[in-house]
């Protein structure tokens, strides 16, 4: 169902509170630059430090300001099935076009537990579900066989695949026809070459037009143009992960004067050496004067 370029949008803070004025500016910047969808309250949006009421309010606010101009896929995951159901029902009520639901973290459920978790969430609300496999965050990966079982549930339509493994993507697509979206910016084009349909991107926070165009070129069959853009953006994509996401991307937005760069603990500012590396890459790309 979902294809194209989606931004895993950051959550701006000011003095410890969500800065809704700045968030609106960031959303408008994305829409003006061709993004296909906004994904609020995900890992890049520091959902782990948002209270559930904050998360619900942010998702609803996103739907209101987007106003159907592009898709909104609300972050609605939790390691508690009951909480994930609550967030999913709210996303449906708020007007989201879909939800992003992370594999339960910390609990490390078995494949059967993963299946039952997602089946319960999918049953709770009639809304398209994008499951999210990110073992670096959750401590556990979903097997292609589990993904194939889940793909048979009508409203589980897609997977954000962030295992960093092309073999994982190949195996998923060999056993089912679920829509795969890249969760690793540096691997977006390689994933699309074996069947993925787009990306949920961190890098799009700073270069939404370029990410959108690369994905569109590939989907339209202009593979050579997409390949050139991939190699141009590759250092930038890699730089977004030289420290824990979203530290580099929020630091980049601060350097670009689009954000104050405030985090919520336990996240904090970059180490000086890494910030210097990041600044050099941004300058080389032409994002800083």
N, C-alpha and C positions, 0 to 999 in steps of 0.2 A: 504493500500500500504506500509506504513512504519511500521516496527516492529524492536524491539531490543533496544539497548542502544545508545542514542544520548546525546552528551554533550552540555549543554548550556554554551558555552565557554566564559571565561572572556575576556575583552579587556585590554591589558597591555598599560600603559602610561609611558612616560618618559618626564619630564619637560613640561607636559601639552599636549604633542602630542602622537598620537598612536605609539607604539613601534612595528613596523612591524617585525623586526628581532626576538624579543621575542615572538611575536604572532606565527611566523613560528615554533619556538621551541615548543611552547605549542601544536600546531596542530600535529607535528611529534610525540610528547610524547603520544598524544591520539591514533594516528593510530598504533603506535608500541605496544600499550597495548589493541588492539582489539576493539576499539570503532566502532560502526556501522555507526555513522554519526556525523557531526559537525554542530552546530547551532550558527552561529555568529550573533552579533548585536541584541540580545534579551535583556530581562530585566537584566539577569546576565552579559551581555556584556555592560551594561550601555548605551543602545541605547538612553535613554531619554536625555543624555547629548552629544550625537554625532550630529554634523551637518549632514544634509542629504547627502552632498557630501562625508563626512567622512564615513558615513554608507555604501553608495554605493561602495566606494573604498575598504572598509574592506570586504564586501561580495564578490566582484570581486576577491580580493586578495586570499580569502579563496578558491574559486573555482580553481584558478590557482595553488596554492600549493598542494591542495588535488589531483587534476588531476584525478578525477574519482576513486580514490582508495577506498573511502567510499562516502556515500551520504553527500551532503551539503544542508541544509535547511536554506535559508537566512532569517534573521529577516527583515520583510517588513511591519510591522504594523504601524498604526497611528490612532489618533482620527479624522483625516480629511480623508474622503474617497478619495478625489483627491490625497492627498499625499501618501496614501496607494497604490493606483493604480500606481502612478509613481514609487514607490519603488518595487512593484511587477513586473512591466514591466522590470525594470532594472535587477532584480534577474533572470528573464527568459533569458535576453540577456547575462548576465554574465555567465550563464551555471549552475545555481542552479538546483538541482533535485526536489526542492519544496520550498515553503515559509512558514514561521511562521507569522501568522497575528493575532495580539492581538485584543480583543474586544475593540471598541472605548471607551477610558477613558475620564473622566471629563464631556463630553457631556451627559453621562448617557442616551443613546437612548432607546426608547421603544423596545419591541421584534420585532415589524415591522421595526423599524429603524435599528436594528442589522441585520435583514434578508436582507434588501435592501443594506446595506453597504457591507456585504460579497458577495451578489449576484453580485454587481457592480465590486468588486475586482476580483472575480472569472471569470467574463466575460472579463476582461481587458487583460488577458494573459493565454495562454494554458499551465498552469503549475500546478502541484498538490498543493493544499492549505491545510495547517494545521491550523485550527482555534484554538484560544487560549483563554480559559476561566480562568481568574485569578482575581476574585472579590476583593481580598485584594489590588490589584494594581489599578483596574479600577473603583471600587465603584459600580459595577453592575455585576450581573451574567446572563449567558444565560440559559434559561430554556431548559429542555430536548426536549420540543416540538419545540423550535426554532432550536435546533441542528438537530432534525429529518427533519425539512423542508429543512435545508441547505444541509443535506446529500444527498438529491435528485439531487443536482447540481453535474454534472459529475466530475469536478475537485476539489471539496471539499471532500477530501479523509479521513481526520483524524482530531482529536481534541486533543490538549494538555490540559488535565483537571487538573486544580490547584485550585479547590474550597476547597479541603481538605475534601470532602464529599464522602464517599463510596455510600451513598444513591443516590447522583447525578449521579455517574457512573452507578449504577444499573438501574436507570430510563432511562438514555440515551440508554443503550444497550437493554433495554426492548422495545424501540420504534423504533430503527433503527440499521443498521449494520455498522455504521461508525467505523473506527479504533480509539480506545482510547489509548492514551499514558499518563502515569502518569506525572504530573507536580509537584508532592510532593515526594521527595526521601523517606521519612519515610513511605509513603503509597504505594510505587511501588508494593511490593509483595501482599499486600491485594487487590490492584486494579486488579492485574493480576489474582488473584484467582477468580474474578468475571467477567473476560473477557478482561481486558486491554492487550495490546500487547507489552508493553515495557515502556520506560521512556525517557523524556528529562530531563537530570540530572544536578544538580548543583554539587553534591558530586563527580561526575565523573571527575571533574577538578583535584581532588587530588588522587582519586583511580579508574581510568578508568577500569583497568583490573577486579577489584572486582565487579563493577557495571555491566560490560558486562557479567561476568561469572554468577552472580546471575540471571540475566534476561535469559541468554541462558539455564541455568539449568532448570528453570521453563518451558520455551517454549519446551524444549526437554523431559519434563515429569519427571525430577528428582526433585520432589517437596521438598523432605526432605533436600537435599543438598542446594537448594535455600533458604529454611526456615532458615537453620543454618547461611547462609551468611547474610540473612536479619537481624537476631538478632545481629550478630557481627558488622554490619555496622550501626545499628540503632542509637547508641549514636553519631556517626560521622555525620550522616544525620541530626539529630536534632540540632547538634552544628552549622551547616551551616546557621541556622536561629535564633541564639540567638540575633543577631542584623540584621538590614535590609540587605538582599541579594543585592549585592555580598560582603558586608564588611567582613563577616567571612571567606568566601572562598578565597578572595584575601589575607587576613591576613594569612590564612593557607599556601598559596603558598609562601608568603614571608618567613614564618618560615621554610618552606621546601627548601628555597633558589632557588625557581623556578621563582620568581617574586619580584619586588621591593615593591609591595603593594600600588602603587600610585592610588589615586582616583581622580575623578573630583567632585568639589563641585556641589551640596550640600552634597554629601557623604564625609565622613572623617574617620579617624582611629577609632578603637574600644576603648570603655571605658576600663580602666585598669583591672577592675574586670572581665569583660567578656573575655578580651584577656587572662587573667590567666586561666580562665575556659577552654577556647579553647585549650590553650597550653597543659593543663593536659590531655584532651581527645585525642589530637593528639599523645602525648607521650604514652598513654596507648594503643593506636591502633598500635604503632610501627612506626609512620611516622616521629618522631623526635628522635634524639639520646640523 
